[in-house]
Amino acid sequence: MPRVIHFEIHADDPERAVKFYQKVFGWEIQKWGGPVDYWLIKTGEPKEPGIDGAITREEAYNTIGVPSVDEFARKIVEAGGKVVREKAPIPGVGYLAYCMDTEGNVFGIMQEDPSAK
């Protein structure tokens, strides 16, 4: 069953947000080396319940892990939703698309694939 695998926190001042979340929750946060400003959040150890996330200047969305972005994009459209940003690779991570549910909520769907380029 697909599950939420990643959360995002929107911040006008990500550096300030990093300090806040580190101080309050003790989260490990480091800037990602990708093409956009993005700070990865580690909220706990992998065997503990919960998920990790990120801080971004962009709009923030929750992401659901799926075995196939193409298959689930089709299911979303068939159920009355929309694909609002087509599938795109995240090098070394996988494929990500953004969709909208019938209530207007935007969320990501991600397929893990370390060979994505």
N, C-alpha and C positions, 0 to 999 in steps of 0.2 A: 504494500500500500504506500503510495507517495506521501512523504512527510515534509514539513517545513524544515529546511536544512540550513537556512542563513537568514539573518535579519539585518536591516540597515537603519541607521539613525541619521536623519538629516541634521546638518549643522551649518549655520552661516559662518561660524568661526571654528573649523575642525580642531585646531590646536587647543583652543579653550575647552572644547568638548572632551578631547582626549584627557586633559588634566582632570576635569571633573569626574569622568568615569573611572579613571585610575584611582583617584583619591577616595571616591565613595565606595566602589566595589572591588578595587584591587585588580581589575582586569588588566591583562597584558595587551598593549596596543602598540602596533608599529605600522609605519607607512609602507604601503605596497609599492613595489618597483614598477608598476604598470604604466600605461600611457595616460592615466587620469589620476588626480589626487584622490587617494582612497586609503583609509587607515583600517587595517585588519584588527579585529578584536578577538582575543581568546578569553572566554568566560570561565573556563575550567578545564579539567583533564578530559581526554577523549572518552574514558570509560564512565565518567560521571554523566548523569542525565542533563540535558540541555543542549543548546546550539551556540555556535559562535556567530559573529557578525562583522559589521564594519560601520565606520563613520564616513559620510560623504557630503560634499557640497551640493550634489545633484539631488533630485527627488529620491526618496528612500522607499524601498519595497522589500517585502518578504519574498523569499525564494523557496520553491518546492522542488525537491529532487524527483526526477522522473526517469524511467529507463529509456525513453525516446521522446525528444522534443517534438519531432514531427507527428508522432502518434497522439500525444497529448494536446498539441495545438489543434489537431483535427477534432478531438473530443470536445475541446473547449468551444470551438465554433459550432459544432453540432448541438451543444447544450445551450446555445444562445449567447455565448461570450464572443470576444474578439481578440485577434492577435494585433497588438498595437506597435510592437517592434519585432520584426522577423528574426528568426534564429541567426545567431552570430557566434563565431568561435571566440573563446577566451583561451589563448595559447597556453598549453600545458594543463588546463583545467577541464574544459569541456565546451558545451554549447548552451547558450542562454537565449531565451526569447521572453518578451514581456507580453502579458495578456491582460484583458479586462473581463471581470465577471459581469453577471447581469445586473449588479447593483452599482457598477461604475468603479469598483475597486481594482487597482492595477497590482499585479504580482508577477514574479518571475517564475519560469520553469527552467530547470537546469538538468542537463544530461552529462554525467561525468564521462570524460574521455581525455586522458592525458596526452593523446596524440593530436588533439585539436590544434590547428594552426590558423 
